[in-house]
Amino acid sequence: MQLRLAQPDDAMAVARVHVRSWQVAYRTLLPDDYLSQLRPEDRAKSYDFTNLDPLKPRTIVAAEEGVILGFATTMPSRDADLPDHGELCALYVDPDKWGQGIGAALIAAARAHLLALGHRKALLWVLVGNARAERFYRIDRWVADGCRRTDSGWKGIEVNEVRYQRGL
């Protein structure tokens, strides 16, 4: 398995992993009709893998024989109360590859990238009820800090999230 920065040609493959992961991981957490209408073609349009600005999101992909197995996206914190933190914005692995160490490799690479940018701490947000993700992050020494938010940016669907933090 190779870990590398995402390239523009990776957008559709990353989008396939993204959509498929949501459709499996969030099946009982988000409405079925919402998950069913997700399309990689739509998701791929939102990525910008050309921007090298350290203040913008950066995506690392895990690939094997040219196939994208998962990805992690990081950037400086968007949370006003934690301006010095880095943020893990996304971490998704193709559901057929869950439990094979890909997520662990990606999160280690994401932490290393944030540390290289000068961050000493990081945060992430997890959908409330996503027990698999919460377990994964706790194993990686992330701790829920008690901060919660409700986000309605997902096509009008309100979701509740809990914030986790850890040192890098």
Stockholm file with secondary structure:
# STOCKHOLM 1.0

chainA/1-168         MQLRLAQPDDAMAVARVHVRSWQVAYRTLLPDDYLSQLRPEDRAKSYDFTNLDPLKPRTIVAAEEGVILGFATTMPSRDADLPDHGELCALYVDPDKWGQGIGAALIAAARAHLLALGHRKALLWVLVGNARAERFYRIDRWVADGCRRTDSGWKGIEVNEVRYQRGL
#=GR chainA/1-168 SS CEEEECCGGGHHHHHHHHHHHHHHHTTTTSCHHHHHTCCHHHHHTTCCCSCCCTTSCEEEEEEETTEEEEEEEEEECCCTTCTTCEEEEEEEECGGGTTSSHHHHHHHHHHHHHHHTTCSEEEEEEETTCHHHHHHHHHTTCEEEEEEEEEEEETTEEEEEEEEEEEC
#=GC SS_cons         CEEEECCGGGHHHHHHHHHHHHHHHTTTTSCHHHHHTCCHHHHHTTCCCSCCCTTSCEEEEEEETTEEEEEEEEEECCCTTCTTCEEEEEEEECGGGTTSSHHHHHHHHHHHHHHHTTCSEEEEEEETTCHHHHHHHHHTTCEEEEEEEEEEEETTEEEEEEEEEEEC
//
